[in-house]
Amino acid sequence: MFFEADKHKHNLRQDGFTMLPLVFTAGEIKSIEQCIASADNSGVNFRKTADLFAIRRFFNEVPDALPLIMNDRLKAIIKQLFGGDYFIVKSIYFDKPGNSNWFVAYHQDLTIAVAEKHPTDGYTNWTVKQGQYAVQPPLEVLENIYTVRIHLDDTDADNGALKVVAASHNKGIYRPENIDWQNEREHICEVPAGGVMIMQPLLLHASNRTVNNNNRRVIHIEFSNLDLPGELQWAEQLKVI
């Protein structure tokens, strides 16, 4: 697979995000869909409401999806843009139905998922939800993470495509109420089915309600190459490169 690695590296450094269309073929998307549909969805990591279907710890719950998603093309992208020592630290599947009224206001992703709670200097704002621990790490840990979002549907402004504040990842903790819209640039990240968006967690991002009755299904994967200090361990840690 040929892609302009230098261009995408530049986009990530300057704007905090980049997009690559057609990473997955229609046939590969179909195989991923079938794999998800056949999974046992009765566990606590499956969340289903009228507005959202989500699978936390996706690769733990749907392990057969791992080789379908981490194909040679995606591995090459990760290796060239991040590095060959990066590994998966979080995976989630989102399905935002076409009739969904679910939306997300502007925010940064400020927490990481860890296996257990171990009080550690610099790690704050502990939470636990359905037995899963999250904590806000030091800024350098967040700056090291890359998020890969694989789109199973065409996604545009009418069905909840991400809106981002370009270059906001370079401003540390940036509260949404402090966004200076006189100087900031908002970008709508329209991605075709089979395409991939890559972003950094500190990039301010949001999504609107769906207005065209089209689904938006996304597989969200976070990568890092850092070991956590002391007794802390990532909730998920999968070496795939």
N, C-alpha and C positions, 0 to 999 in steps of 0.2 A: 504493500500500500504506500503510495506517495502522498505526502502532505507537507505543507510549508512549515516545518517545525520552528524556524526562527521567527516567522510572523506570529505564530501562536504563543511562543514564549514572550515576545514583545507585548502582545495583547494582555497576557496574564500579569506581567510586571507593571504595565502602564495603567490598564483599566480594571484589572482584577477578574477578568473573565474572557473567554473566547469560545467560539462555536465551530464545530466541524459537522457538515452534513454528510449523510449517506455512509456512516460507519458500519451500520448493519443493513443487510438486505431485507426485502419483504419476507423472504423465506425464513431468515433467521429470527425476525420478529415473531413470526407465526409459531416457531418452535418454542420461543420464550413464553409466549402467551399460553400455549398448551401446557407447558411445564407449571406455570403459576396456577392455571385452572385445575390441574390435577392434584394440587397440594391439599393436605388436610388443614382446613382453616379453623379448627375448633380450639386452637391453643391461645394462650394469653397474649402472644405477640401479634395476633390478628385483631385488627380493630375495624369494625364495619358499622357505619351510620348511613343515614340517608344522603349525607353530603360527602362522605369520604370512606374509602376502603384502604387500609394501610397494613403492611406487614413489617414489623420491626425485626431486627436481626435476620434480615431477609435470607442471607445465604445459609444461616443455621437452619431456618425453617424450610427453605426450598433449595437444598444442596445441589439438586440436579441442574439448577439454573446457572451454577458457577461456570462450568466449561462452555456453556452457550454464550454467556456474556463476556467472559474473559477470553475472547478469541485472540488470534494472532494480531489482528488489526488494532484492537484496543490495547493489548499489551505493548505494541510498538509505540503507540501514542503516549502511553504512560511513561515508558522507559525514556523516550526522547524529551518529553516535556518536564517530567519530575525527576526521574532517575531510576536506575535498576534496583535500588534498595528500598523502594516504597512498597508498602503493604496495606491491605484493607484494614481499616479500624472501625468502620460503621457501614451498615447497608440497610436501606429502607425501600420498600415499594409503595408508591402512592397511586391510587386510582381516584381521580376527581371526576365524578359522573357528569354527564352532559346537563343534567337538571340541577346541578349543585349550586347552592348559595354560599358555599364556603369560600372565604378569602383570607389572605394573610397580610397584615399591615407591614410597613417597612421595619426591618430588624436586621441584626447581625446574628450569625450562629456562634454563640459565645461559650457553649459547653461541649464537653466530650463525654462519651459513654464509657464507663469503667466497670470492671467486674464486681468490685466490692468497695465499701467506704473505708478509707484509711486516711485520717487527717494528715495533711501534708502541707508544708509551708508553700504559700503562693497559690494553693488550690482552694477556691472559695465557692460559696453559693451552692452547696450540695443539695440535690433533690433526689427523690426516689419515686418512681412511678411503676406500679405493677412489678415490683421487685427489681427494677432496673435503675442503676445509679448513674447520675450525671453530675458533673462538676465543672466549674469555670477554671481553666488552667491559666498559667501565665501567658502573656501576649505572644511570646516567642513560640509557644506550642501551637497556638491558633494560626500564626503566620506560616507555619511549616506545613499545614494541611491543605490539600487540594480536594475539591468535591467534583465528582464526575456525575453528570445527570444524563441518563440514557432515555431518550424519548421514544415511546412506543406508538404515539399518535402525532399527527401534525398539530403543532401548538402555536397559536398566535394570540393577538390581543383579545380576541373574542372568547377564548376558552382557557384563560388563566395563565398565559405565558408569563414568565418571570419579568418583572420590572426591576432594574438595578440602577444604582447611582454610581456611574462610572468613576473609578479611581478612589472610591471611598474606603477601600481596603487598606490604603496607605495612611489612614488618619487615626489609627488606634481604635479605642472604644468611641464610637460616634453615635450618640443618641438620636433617634429619629426626630425628636422634637427640636433638635438643633440643626437640622438640614437647612442649608442656605440655598434655597431654590433660585436665588438671583445668580448664583455662580456654579451650581451643580448641574450635571448632565444626566438626565434620565434616559435609559435605553430599554426598549422592549425586546426581549430575547426570543424571537420567533425561530423555532427549530422544527424542521420536517421530521416525520416518522423515520426512525433509523438514525437520526442525527444525535450528536452529543454536545452538551454545553459543559464547559469546565469553569469553575469559579473558586475563589478563595472565601473561607467562612466569614471574614471580616467585611466582605462586600455587602453593603446595604442592599437588601432585596425584598420584594413584595410580590403578591399576585392578586389579581382581581377575581370577582365572581365570573363564572361562565355565562355567556349570554347567547351562544349559538347552538346550544344543546349537543355540542361535541365533547366527547370524553378527553381527558388529559391523563395519560398514564406515564409515570416516570419512575425509573430505578435510580435511586440516589446512593452513591458510594463515596465514602471518604477515605483518603489515603494519607499516610504519614510514614516517615522513616525514623521516628524517635521512639526510644524506650522511655517509659514513664518512670519517675523516681521512686525509690523506696519500694514499698509493697504494692504500689498502684499498678494495675494492669488494664490494658484496653479490654473492653467488654467483648470485642471481636478482634481477632488478629489473624489474618489469612495472608500468607505469602503466595503471590500469584505470578510474579515476574521471574 
